[in-house]
């Protein structure tokens, strides 16, 4: 369990084009301070969590207790939030920084007002950029600010522009993620046409490495469980160790829940998130933004592959030479051993002959003594 994802709320103030938030059927609400404390205390006592991610199916900044949640983990476990930036007023940003937030991930999908406001459910483009620029400025040396861009049919033609726009706002670290259907809840291919992995591929690193806690304290299979059908426990009423033990029993079985059948989230394969040393997000960007850049990535990958092959060939040649050397040394040792064995045999024969001679001389001496005595 590398990450615990805590859903501060599954309520949202936008209707992003690529998010089927309106299809949620499980109860909606905000995590209370009492529920959070129980969850957080059990996570801290467990002692094996590497990160706390406040995300889920809502906008976490809509929960007024979010800064308190973050401060509870300060100096204990690194914290992240994923936000649409709609509530990043200077006051709110300062509260998050002072609470000790480690990383703020901003969802940013558009290089112009038309695309951005279409993708981000009507959020104001100019206000968003103003908020983001201010947040980056305030965060310097105090909090990490990165961005995530969903690659949809609408954003594909504008990825290079989006990257430049974010760079101009002061954000250098940008992930480009292929859009997905949230466990089959986003219908049609007008927005997202990422292929669904073949059914026989059951791998799901989301389930294997992340524990998702809904705002109610329910532990669900993952954040894509919009209907609550993949419940595996409740952290308010059960020990975390029992839930983890049950989850570990399912681990490795992969996509086994109802929403998994049509899930095309590539984070299912996050354990293989590098191709020739490059993050998958770089390949996604290059694939849709600049074919020459993709070609450069491919050429670099080939060079790395060739270098690896050459290194393996050289190692094999070295190992073969070493094997021949040791084979020769072994043959020489065996020859010396055989010579020593022959010398030992000759020595044993001489000793045996000597002992036999001594015995004969002794018998002769005894006979002579006996004759002398008789006379």
C-alpha positions in Angstrom: 0.0 0.0 0.0 2.1 2.9 -1.3 -0.6 5.6 -1.3 -3.7 6.3 0.7 -6.2 8.3 -1.4 -8.6 10.2 0.8 -11.8 11.6 -0.7 -12.3 14.9 1.2 -15.5 15.2 -0.8 -17.2 13.7 -3.9 -19.0 16.9 -4.6 -17.7 19.1 -7.4 -18.4 22.7 -8.7 -17.7 21.9 -12.3 -18.9 19.5 -15.0 -15.7 18.8 -16.8 -16.2 17.4 -20.3 -14.0 14.3 -19.7 -15.5 13.5 -16.2 -18.8 11.6 -15.7 -19.3 13.1 -12.3 -23.1 13.3 -12.9 -23.3 9.5 -13.1 -22.2 8.9 -9.4 -24.9 6.9 -7.6 -23.1 6.4 -4.3 -24.0 9.0 -1.6 -22.5 12.5 -2.0 -21.1 14.6 0.8 -18.0 15.9 2.6 -15.8 13.9 5.0 -16.3 15.2 8.6 -13.5 16.0 11.0 -14.5 13.1 13.2 -14.4 10.6 10.3 -11.1 12.0 9.1 -9.5 11.7 12.5 -10.4 8.0 12.8 -9.1 7.3 9.3 -5.9 9.3 9.8 -5.1 7.9 13.1 -5.3 4.3 11.7 -3.2 5.2 8.7 -0.5 6.9 10.9 -0.5 3.9 13.3 -0.1 1.5 10.4 3.1 3.3 9.6 3.7 2.0 6.1 2.1 4.7 3.9 4.4 6.7 1.6 1.9 9.4 0.5 -1.6 10.8 1.2 -3.4 12.0 -1.9 -6.5 14.1 -1.4 -8.4 13.5 -4.6 -11.2 11.1 -5.4 -14.3 12.0 -7.4 -14.7 15.6 -6.2 -12.9 18.9 -5.7 -11.1 18.6 -2.4 -10.9 22.4 -1.8 -14.7 22.4 -1.4 -14.2 20.8 2.0 -13.5 23.6 4.5 -11.6 21.2 6.7 -9.0 20.4 4.0 -6.2 22.5 5.5 -6.8 20.8 8.9 -6.7 17.4 7.2 -3.3 18.2 5.6 -1.8 19.7 8.8 -2.7 16.5 10.6 -0.1 14.6 8.4 2.5 17.4 8.5 6.1 16.1 9.1 4.7 12.5 9.1 3.5 11.6 5.6 3.9 13.7 2.4 0.6 15.1 1.1 -0.8 15.9 -2.3 -4.1 17.4 -3.6 -5.5 17.3 -7.1 -7.5 20.5 -7.8 -9.3 22.2 -10.7 -7.8 25.5 -9.3 -11.3 27.1 -9.0 -10.9 27.9 -5.3 -7.2 28.9 -5.3 -7.7 32.3 -4.0 -4.6 33.9 -2.3 -6.1 33.2 1.1 -6.8 29.6 0.4 -3.4 29.0 -1.2 -1.7 30.5 1.9 -3.8 28.2 4.2 -2.7 25.1 2.2 0.9 26.1 2.3 0.8 26.9 6.0 -0.9 23.5 6.6 2.2 21.9 5.1 0.9 20.7 1.7 3.7 19.0 -0.2 2.4 19.0 -3.8 -0.5 20.7 -5.6 -1.5 19.0 -8.8 -3.5 21.3 -11.0 -5.9 19.9 -13.7 -5.4 22.2 -16.7 -7.0 21.4 -20.0 -6.8 24.1 -22.6 -4.5 26.7 -24.1 -7.3 29.2 -24.8 -10.6 30.3 -23.3 -12.7 28.3 -25.7 -11.0 24.9 -25.1 -10.4 25.4 -21.4 -13.9 26.5 -20.5 -15.3 23.6 -22.6 -13.1 21.0 -21.0 -13.3 22.5 -17.5 -17.0 22.7 -17.2 -17.4 26.5 -17.6 -14.6 27.6 -15.3 -13.3 31.1 -16.2 -10.0 30.8 -18.2 -8.6 34.2 -17.2 -9.4 33.8 -13.5 -7.9 30.3 -13.5 -4.6 31.6 -15.0 -4.6 34.4 -12.5 -5.1 32.0 -9.6 -2.5 29.6 -10.9 0.2 32.3 -11.5 -0.4 33.6 -8.0 -0.2 30.1 -6.5 3.0 29.3 -8.2 4.5 32.6 -7.0 3.4 32.0 -3.4 4.6 28.4 -3.4 8.2 29.1 -4.3 10.4 27.2 -1.9 7.4 26.2 0.2 5.2 23.9 -1.9 5.5 22.0 -5.2 3.1 23.0 -8.0 2.7 20.6 -11.0 0.0 20.2 -13.7 -1.9 17.3 -15.2 -3.3 17.6 -18.7 -5.9 15.1 -19.9 -5.3 14.2 -23.6 -8.7 14.1 -25.2 -9.9 14.6 -28.7 -10.4 18.3 -27.8 -7.0 18.9 -26.3 -4.8 16.8 -28.7 -4.2 19.5 -31.3 -3.2 22.0 -28.6 -0.8 20.1 -26.3 2.3 22.1 -27.4 0.4 25.3 -26.7 -0.9 24.0 -23.4 2.7 23.2 -22.3 4.0 26.6 -23.3 1.1 28.3 -21.5 1.8 26.3 -18.3 5.5 27.1 -18.6 4.7 30.8 -18.9 2.7 30.5 -15.7 5.7 29.0 -14.0 4.9 25.3 -14.0 7.6 23.1 -15.4 6.5 19.6 -14.3 3.6 18.6 -16.5 2.0 15.1 -16.9 0.0 14.3 -20.0 -2.4 11.6 -19.3 -4.5 9.7 -21.8 -8.2 10.3 -21.0 -10.1 7.4 -19.7 -13.7 6.5 -19.1 -13.7 6.3 -15.3 -14.5 2.6 -15.1 -16.9 2.7 -18.1 -19.0 5.6 -16.9 -17.9 8.0 -19.6 -19.8 6.8 -22.6 -19.0 7.1 -26.4 -15.8 8.1 -28.1 -16.5 11.7 -28.8 -14.2 12.8 -26.0 -12.1 9.8 -25.1 -11.1 7.0 -27.5 -8.3 5.4 -25.5 -8.6 1.6 -26.2 -9.7 -0.8 -23.6 -7.0 -3.3 -22.7 -7.7 -6.9 -23.7 -9.9 -8.8 -21.2 -7.1 -11.3 -20.5 -4.9 -8.5 -19.2 -6.0 -8.3 -15.5 -3.2 -6.1 -14.2 -4.3 -3.2 -12.0 -1.6 -1.3 -10.2 -4.2 1.2 -9.0 -5.8 -1.5 -6.8 -2.5 -3.1 -5.9 -0.7 0.0 -4.7 -3.4 2.6 -3.6 -6.0 2.3 -0.8 -9.0 4.5 -1.7 -11.0 5.9 1.2 -14.3 7.5 0.3 -15.6 10.5 2.3 -17.8 8.1 4.3 -14.8 6.0 5.5 -15.7 3.2 3.1 -12.7 1.6 1.4 -13.6 1.0 -2.2 -11.7 -0.7 -5.0 -10.6 2.6 -6.4 -11.8 6.1 -7.2 -13.5 4.9 -10.4 -16.0 3.0 -8.2 -18.8 5.6 -8.8 -21.5 3.2 -7.6 -19.8 1.8 -4.5 -20.0 -1.8 -5.7 -16.4 -2.6 -4.9 -16.5 -2.0 -1.2 -13.8 -4.0 0.7 -14.2 -2.4 4.2 -14.8 0.7 6.3 -12.0 2.4 8.1 -14.3 3.9 10.7 -15.5 0.6 12.0 -12.7 -1.8 11.0 -9.0 -2.1 11.8 -6.8 -1.0 8.8 -4.8 -4.2 9.2 -7.8 -6.3 8.6 -8.7 -4.4 5.4 -5.1 -4.5 4.1 -5.0 -8.2 4.8 -8.2 -8.8 2.9 -7.0 -6.5 0.1 -3.6 -8.4 -0.1 -5.6 -11.6 -0.6 -7.1 -10.0 -3.7 -3.9 -8.4 -4.9 -2.5 -9.7 -8.1 -5.9 -10.9 -9.3 -6.2 -7.5 -11.1 -9.4 -6.2 -12.6 -12.0 -8.2 -10.8 -14.7 -5.7 -9.9 -17.7 -4.7 -12.1 -16.3 -1.3 -13.3 -13.0 -3.0 -14.2 -14.4 -4.8 -17.3 -14.4 -1.6 -19.4 -11.7 0.4 -17.6 -9.1 2.0 -19.9 -7.1 4.0 -17.3 -3.5 3.5 -18.2 -2.6 4.0 -14.5 -3.5 0.4 -14.3 0.0 -0.1 -15.6 1.7 2.6 -13.5 4.2 0.0 -12.3 5.6 0.0 -15.9 5.4 3.8 -16.2 8.7 4.2 -18.0 9.6 3.5 -21.6 13.4 3.6 -22.2 13.8 5.8 -19.2 11.1 8.3 -20.3 7.8 8.7 -18.4 4.8 7.5 -20.3 3.3 11.0 -20.1 6.3 12.2 -22.2 5.4 9.6 -24.9 1.8 10.6 -24.8 2.6 14.2 -25.3 5.1 13.5 -28.1 2.6 11.1 -29.8 -0.1 13.8 -30.1 1.9 17.1 -30.1 5.0 16.7 -32.3 5.8 13.7 -34.4 9.4 14.8 -34.7 9.7 14.8 -31.0 8.2 11.3 -30.9 10.8 10.3 -33.5 13.6 11.7 -31.3 12.2 9.8 -28.3 12.1 6.6 -30.5 15.6 7.1 -31.8 16.9 7.7 -28.2 15.1 4.5 -27.1 16.7 2.6 -30.0 20.1 4.0 -29.0 19.5 2.9 -25.4 18.4 -0.5 -26.5 21.5 -0.8 -28.8 23.8 0.3 -25.9 22.2 -2.3 -23.7 22.6 -5.0 -26.3 26.2 -4.0 -26.8 26.8 -4.0 -23.0 25.2 -7.5 -22.8 27.3 -8.7 -25.7 30.5 -7.4 -24.1 29.6 -9.0 -20.8 28.8 -12.3 -22.5 32.2 -12.2 -24.3 33.9 -11.4 -21.0 32.1 -14.2 -19.3 33.0 -16.6 -22.1 36.7 -15.6 -21.9 36.6 -16.0 -18.1 35.0 -19.4 -18.5 37.7 -20.5 -20.9 40.4 -19.2 -18.5 38.9 -21.1 -15.6 38.4 -24.2 -17.8 42.1 -24.2 -18.6 43.1 -23.6 -15.0 40.8 -26.5 -14.0 42.5 -28.8 -16.5 45.9 -27.8 -15.2 44.8 -28.4 -11.7 43.4 -31.8 -12.6 46.7 -32.7 -14.3 48.6 -31.7 -11.2 46.2 -33.7 -9.0 46.7 -36.7 -11.2 50.5 -36.4 -11.0 50.2 -36.1 -7.2 48.0 -39.1 -7.0 50.5 -41.1 -9.1 53.4 -40.0 -6.8 51.3 -40.9 -3.8 50.6 -44.4 -5.2 54.4 -44.9 -5.8 55.1 -43.7 -2.3 52.5 -46.1 -0.9 54.1 -48.9 -2.9 57.5 -48.1 -1.6 56.2 -47.9 1.9 54.4 -51.3 1.4 57.6 -52.8 0.1 59.7 -51.4 2.9 57.2 -52.7 5.5 57.2 -56.1 3.8 61.0 -56.2 3.9 61.1 -55.2 7.5 58.6 -58.1 8.3 60.8 -60.6 6.4 63.9 -59.5 8.2 62.1 -59.7 11.5 61.0 -63.2 10.8 64.5 -64.2 9.9 65.8 -62.7 13.1 63.3 -64.6 15.2 64.2 -67.9 13.5 67.9 -67.4 14.1 67.2 -66.5 17.8 65.1 -69.7 18.1 67.9 -71.9 16.7 70.5 -70.4 19.0 68.3 -71.0 21.9 67.7 -74.7 20.9 71.5 -75.3 20.8 
